Amino acid sequence: MKYVLAPLAEFTDAPFRRMCFEGGADLTYTEMVSAAGLAHGSSPTRHLMETMPGEGPVALQLFGAKEDELAFACRGLTGGFAEVNLNAGCPMTKVTRAGAGAKLVEDPAKIYRLLKAMTESTDIPVTLKTRLGPHPQKTNIFEILDAAEQAGAKKLVVHARYTSQMHGGTVHLDVLEEVVRRAHIPVTGNGSIVDSKTAAAMARTGVSALMIGRAALACPGIFNVLKG
């Protein structure tokens, strides 16, 4: 089982990522990086992509809603990233009001177009991070899975909650297990992994990796703790 540090806005910068790598993380993610910001030459945005020696494998996470901007961001990649990930799961208003993040969950066809633009613009593996659907009455993760696979994504990261749940409430492991069963690409599970009990419960779904976010803020060594 692989253990991964989730992208966390204002937290997962290079020094923190290195702490987590030293604490056992097999892969870490940058903070969300705006594709629009990169397309418009924003220096603060590009600063979020900086890496440092000793980090281990790093994945770049982009957010955006325009094919040309995401393609531009992918074409200009440097820094030896292990993968480039499209965020289709952040529920924060400042992201969704621009049509990005969890807003994309409502439109699997658009996710396909965005991922396709990315896969055609870089040789770095392209992946997707998303949710189960907008709300419990609309579970469309399976359509999203199909879109990701058809676009050439190499991995799916699933926060096993709905957009309406934000970051709280039930983690739907039964739905996640069905995603794993149907998928032809590796699936990483995410959502309230805080200790060995919650890690074991998600691992039983058959995911290939576990992504840990908020619990790592208090304990960057949680990855080694869970590895035993």
N, C-alpha and C positions, 0 to 999 in steps of 0.2 A: 504494500500500500504506500502510495506517495502522499506527502503532506505539503500543502501549498498555502502561502500567505495571500490573502485576498487583497484586492486594491481598496485602499481606504483614503478618501480625500483628506488632505492635510496631515496625513500620518505616514504613508508608505513611501517616504523619500529614501535616498540611497543609504544614509547611515542606519535608519531603522531596518531597511531590508537586509543589510549586512548583519545586524544583530539577530534577525530571525534566521538567516542562513546559518549563522554560527549556532543558533538554537535548534537546528535540525530541519529547517524548511528545505524541501527539495527544489522548489521553484517559488519565486516571489513576483509580485505584480507591482508596477508603478501605480501612482495615483492616476485617476482618469485624466487623459490629455485630450483637449479639444482639437478635433480635426480642423474646425473653422479657424481656431487660433493659429494653428500651424500654417494653414493656407494664406492667412493674412500677415504672416511674418512676426507673430508675437514672441518677443524674447522671453517673457515670463512663462509662456506656455512651453516653449522649447526647454526651458530650465527644468521642467518637471520630468524630462526624459534623461537627465544626466545620471550616469552610473559611476561607480567607484570600484577600485580594485577590491577583491575579496568578497564580492557579493554572491557569487554563484550565478546560476541561470536566472535571468530576469525576463519577464514578459511585459511588453508594452500594451497598456490598455487605452484605446481610443474611444471617444464618443462623438457622435455626429449624426446628421440626418440627410446629408447630401453626398451623392456618389462621387462627384468630382473632388470634393474636399477630402474624403476618406482615401480616394485613390492617390491624391497628391501627397497626403501624409505618409502613405505606404511607400511611394516611390522614393521619398527622400530619407528613408530610414538608414540610420547608422548606429553603431554602438553594440552590434552583436547580440541583438535581442533573440531569445529562444523562440518567441512567438509574438504575434500581434493580435490582440483580442478586441472584438467589438463589444462595447457595453450596450446591452439591450435589457437592462434590469434596474438601473438606478431610478428610484421613484421620486427623487427630489424635484420640486416644482421648477427650479431654475434650469434643470436639464430637460424635463419633459415638455415644458412650454415651448422649447425650441424644436420639438418633434423627435428628440433623441432619448436615450436611456429606455426606461420602461414604456414610454409611449410607443416604441417600436413593437412591443409585444402584441399590440392590437392589429398589426399588419405584417404577417409572415412573408407576404410577397415583397414588401419593401425590405425586410431583413435579407431576403435572397438577393435583391439588387445591390444592396450595400456590400454584402459579403463578396458577391461576384466582382464588384469593382475593386475590392481589396485584393482578392486572390489573383486577379489579372495584373496587379500592379507591384507585386513583390514575390520573391522566392521564399520569404520567411513564412513558416506555417501560420495560417490565419485560423483563429478560433472565435467562439461566441460565448458570451456570458448572458444569461437570460433568466426569466422566471416561468412559472407554470402557466400563467395567463393573467389577464387583467383582474379577474375576481373569480371566486369559486364557482360561479354560474357559467364561466367561460374558460374552460381548460383547453388552450390551444398549443400547448407545448409540443404536441406530436406534429402539428403542421410546421411549427418552428424547426423542429428536428429535421423534417424532410427538406425544408428550405435550406438549412445549414449544410446538410449533406450534398444536396444538388449543387450548391454554390462552391463546393470544394473545401469547406471548413474541415479542419483536421481534429477538432475536439469540441465538445459542448460542455460548458460549465453551467449547472443548474442550481440557482437559489430556489430551494423547494418550498417556496411560498408564492402567493399571488401578489400582484402589484398593490392591491387594496390593503394588504396586510402590512405594508411598509417593512419594518424590521422586527415585528413581533408576532406573537400568536403561533399557531400550530405549524410545524414543519411536516409537510405531507410526504412521508417516506414511501407510502404505497404508490403514489403517482410517480415518484422518482424511480422506484424499482421497475415500473412499467416502461419508463423512458429508457432505462438501461437495457431492458429486454428487447426493445425495438431498435435500438441504435446500432449502426454499423461503424460508428466512430467511438473513441473513448469518451466516457462521461465522468466529469468531476462533480461531486456533491458539495453543496454549500448550504449553511443555515444553522446557526446556534450550536455549533460544535464547541463545547466548553470544557469537556473532560472525557475520560476514557469511556464512560457509559454512553454519552451522546455520540462519540466517535464510532463506537462499536455498532450502535444502532444504524447509523448511516452507512457504515461499511457493509452491513448485511444486505443492502440494496444491490450490491454488485458493482458499485462505482469503482473506477480505477484510481481515484485520488480523492482526498478530502481537503477542502478549502476552509481555512480558518481566518476569521477577521478580528472581531472585537476582543476575543479572548487573548489574542496575541499582544494587544496593547498593554495589558496588565502583566503578561508573562511571555516575553519573546522566545523563551525556551520551551514553550508548550509542545512544540513539535517533537523534541526529544523525549519529553515526558510521555507523550502518547505512543511513541515508538517503543517505549519501555527500555 
